[in-house]
Each structure stands twice: as structure tokens, then as C-alpha cells.
Amino acid sequence: MRLISLDVLRGLTVAGMILVNSAAAMKYGAEANVAPILLHASWDGLTLADLVFPGFLTMVGIAIPFSMRDAKLDSAQQRHIFGRSGRLLLLGFILSNLYWFASFASGEWRLFGVLQRIGLVYCACALLFLLAGPRARMIIAAVILAAYWPLALLPSLDGVTTDIWVRGHNFIASVDRLLLGTHLYVQGAEGYDPEGILGTLPAIAQGLIGVAVGELLIGRKGPAARHLAIVGAGMLAVGGLWSLAFPIVKDIWSSSFVLVTSGITILALALLHHWLDHEARRPGLAATAMLAFGANAIAAYTLHQVTAGMVTWDLLLLPFRALREAFGDPVASLLPVILYMVLIWGAMEWLRRKRWIIKI
């Protein structure tokens, strides 16, 4: 069973990752006044940029029942799960430290990153899918999200005043500072890693929510769009209410952040499922374009990480510099980003037409 909506949504999340990373490169590399919605919230809050990574993690979970529904946790399956996770961890470490590998004097290396978190979430969710039933997995996810709130409010381990509304002033961040030392994404006395140690726990809960959605899609005989919409709206509502006390913070992967972003992802999937998953309907141009990113998601992200500096090359900045005065930075800064994304898409579309799937 394969649903076009899943591949399209996976492609959208990968395209979103490239978009927001490139927008940040325009802001800091070309000093462009980028639209704030394309940049991550500095601490609490939610922008478009904050939706793409949790959306991808939800999709990681959704894909597990489709790929493993007949699998058993034998030695071969264990090697597959741990092998794939290990490759993601290794590739993620390399991509997180490209500048450090080029010049050890450039600064401290970083242990964690986007692919590392994907690898850990995939490993945990795949094992739990094979070891535990649906009810047990949902209990595990609920316990993680419920316990993470008081955990975040514990006194910091290094004496920094605990205030969940202030960047870095929480127990979660202090664990990163204590155990990772200077190997952090955010440096300083209030530093932390947005893909850090304890934040991986609610990320696993997000993956388990995705697993439950995947099982729902497999188990229903007819269209599941309405059911998905109800589930997504419910999560969005609960997460929104919870955020009044436990704020939506991507950098520590707060429980309210998990529910809100999972809800939005599931609502988007419900819409795409209703639109695309019909035997008589063929995907339109936009959906087909996203299939190129979705089919080779890790390859697209890896190519982006290796070539990220291209977006601020003088060649791609020509239209930005020519049109920034007439249209303003928020619009003009999108032009190099779009050109760069088209180049990445072209490589992925070539792979898709060759029917080459690069698997990690």
C-alpha cells in the first residue's frame, strides 16, 4: 500500500527545510531583511520555519507501519534498524561539522543535529512498533509528553535561574551544557542544543504519534481524511491550550510544540489524502514536483547541506540586488532561494525519472 499524499507531504517538508535554511543564509550571509515567518522563533512562538522539521519527524513515524507491518524483530530486522540509524547518525555528524572538518581551528564540533535526531527517533519508534502494541505505544508517548513538562521546570543544574519563558533558562538546556560542554549549537552561559539530549524524548513521542497515524491509514478500508482531520484538530486544540502554561518552544521540543505541530501536520495530510489518494485522480504539477523531494528526501537534504553556500553566491544574488529596492528585501530575497531550490529539485527530479532511490 502506497499513498501519494504521504510522498507529497514528505516532499513538502523537505522543500520547507531547504527553504527556511536558505532564507536564514540570506539573512546572515547576504544581510537581507527576510520575512520573519521564514525564520525560526528566537524562543517561544511558532513560525512556518518551525513546522518543517517536526512535520518530517511525524512523517518518519507514519512511514514505519507501511514498511514494517509484516516484519518481526529478528536478528536481520535488528541489523536493519540499527544499521540505518547508525548511518543517519554518522551522516548527520559529518554534515553538522563540515566547516570543522575543513578547518579544525574554525571552532568546536557539534555532536547533534537534524539527521542525528531523525536517526534516534526512527530507531526508537521502529523498535517500539515491533515490541509494543498500539495502546502501549500511545501510553508511552503520553507519559513522555506529560513528564517532560515538570522535567523542564526542575532547577537548572548549573545555577542559571529557571524560567521556561526565557531562552536557555531551563533544566533541559542545563543538561546539554553540563554533558555536551562547548559542543553546542547555541554557545554561552545560557547555551543549549536545539537537537539536544533530553529534547529527543518528546521527539520520539512525536514519531510515535506518526506511527499511530500510519496504522490508522492502513487499518481503514475507505478514505480516512475526515478521521485524520478530527485527530489533527484535536491535537492542535489541546496543544494550543497547553501552551498557555508550557510554551511552544522548538528549541527544547516542548510538549505543546509536539501536539501543535503534529496536529498541523496531520491536518495537512488529511487535506492531501482527500485531494490525491483516489484511483481516478492523477497528481497535478505541484504534487508531482514534490514527489521528487519526497522520493529522495535524505538525498535532497544532504545535497542541500553540502551546497548550502550557493544561495549567497554572487551569481544567484544578482536578481536580489537588482530588485531589492523596487520590491523590498522580503520579496527580493526569495529569488536566490527559489533559484537554488530549483537546482536541488532538478537533481532530485533526474533521480526520480531514472527511478533511482538513494536509501540510507
Secondary structure, 3 states (H helix, E strand, C coil): CCCHHHHHHHHHHHHHHHHHHHHHHHHHHCCCCCCHHHCCCCCECCCHHHCHHHHHHHHHHHHHHHHHCCCCCCHHHHHHHHHHHHHHHHHHHHHHCHHHHHCHHHCCCCCCCHHHHHHHHHHHHHHHHHHCCHHHHHHHHHHHHHHHHHHHCCCCCCCCCCCCCCCCCCHHHHHHHHHHCCCCCECCCCCECCCCCCCHHHHHHHHHHHHHHHHHHHHCCCCCHHHHHHHHHHHHHHHHHHCCCCCCEHHHCCHHHHHHHHHHHHHHHHHHHHHHCCCCCCCCHHHHHHHHHHHCHHHHHHHHHHHHHHHHCHHHHHHHHHHHHHHCHHHHCHHHHHHHHHHHHHHHHHHHHCCCCCCC
